[in-house]
Amino acid sequence: MVVRLFVSYQHDVPPSLKGGFMNRVSYKANELPSLSAEQEANLQRLAMLSDDDIDLSDMPEVTDWSGATRGSVVADDPMVDASIVSPSIIARFQDKAKKTGGNYQDMINDALEEYLLDH
């Protein structure tokens, strides 16, 4: 299994103001790096806070989801749109997804990530 970790993405903020584009890091589940003592302490402090004690002023609650589209992802990278996967490969992953209840696109990405980590 491959675990994907993403840094936060600030929508509609130019890359020059937010420090560049989102970075992606992948680890195998059994190879996740250990948390530092500071990270552990921060997590313990957060776990003890009530929802009311957490400052969310820099990320206001979204209450209007009328324009949202579930599962929609728009690629910023033109190479993503140019990617070509054989229809027979897609069909095999779709068949596997139906049998397991998974998402065939995630399965393809996981398989590619795992292959690249191993080679």
N, C-alpha and C positions, 0 to 999 in steps of 0.2 A: 504494500500500500504506500502511496506517495502522499505526503501531507504538503499542502500549499500554504505558504504564509505570504500575505500581502501587506504592504505598508498602506496607510490610509490614503485615500484619493480625494482631493478637494475639487469637486465638480465646478466647472465654469471659472476656475482661477487659472490665469495664464501660467505655463510652466516656469517662466522666469520669476514669478512671484512665489511659487510654492516649492522651489528647490529642485525642479526637474520632474521627469515622468515617473510613474509608479514603478517600483522595482519588484521583481518576483524572485523568491527564493524557494527551492524545493528540497525537502529532506525525505528520506525513507523513515517510516514511523519508528523503527527501532534505532534510528541514528540521530534523533533530535538532540541538539546541544542542551547541556544542563543550564538551568537558570543561575544567574549570579546571586550572591547573597543579597545584593541590593534589589534585584528583581523579585526574589522571594519575599523580602520584607515589604515591598510595594504591593504585591499581590495579597499578602496577609492583611495589610492596612485597608486595602480596597474591599476585601471580603467582609470586614467588620463594619463598613459604612452602610447606613440605610440609603435608600434611593434619594431621599430628601437631602441628604448630606453631600451628594455628589454634584459638583458644579458642571452643569451642562450648558452654560451661557454661550459657549463658543460653538455649540451645535444644537440650534433650536429644534424642537420636536416638529416633525412633519405630520400635519393633520389632514392635508388634502392630497390624497393618493389617486385622484380622478384621472390624472394623465399618465399614471404608471403603467408599464407593460411588464408582466411577469416573464422572467427568463430572457428578456431582451438585452443583448450586449452589442454595443456598437464598437467596432474595432477602430482604433486610432492609427494602427499600422496598416498601410496598404498591402503589405505582404500577406497579412492574414486572409484578406479577400482573395488573393491570388493562389492560396494553397489548394492543391488538388489531391483528393484522396479517391482511390479507385472505388467505384460503386459496389464492387463485390466485397471490399473491405468494410465499407459502411454497412452493407447488408448483414455481414457477419456480426458486427458489433451491435446492430439494432436487434438482431435475433437474440443475442446474448442478453441484451438489456431487457427485452421482453420476458425472458426466462427468469432473470434475477431481480427484476424491478428496478434496475439501475438506469442511468442516463448514458446513452451510447456515446455522446460527445465527451463526457467526462471519462468514460472508459478508454476512448481513443487517446485522449490527452495523457491519462495515467500510464497507459502502455508505452507511449512515446517517451514520457519523462523517465520511466523505469529503465527503458532501453538505453537512454542517453546517460543515465547515472551509472549503468553497468558497463558501458563501452567507451 
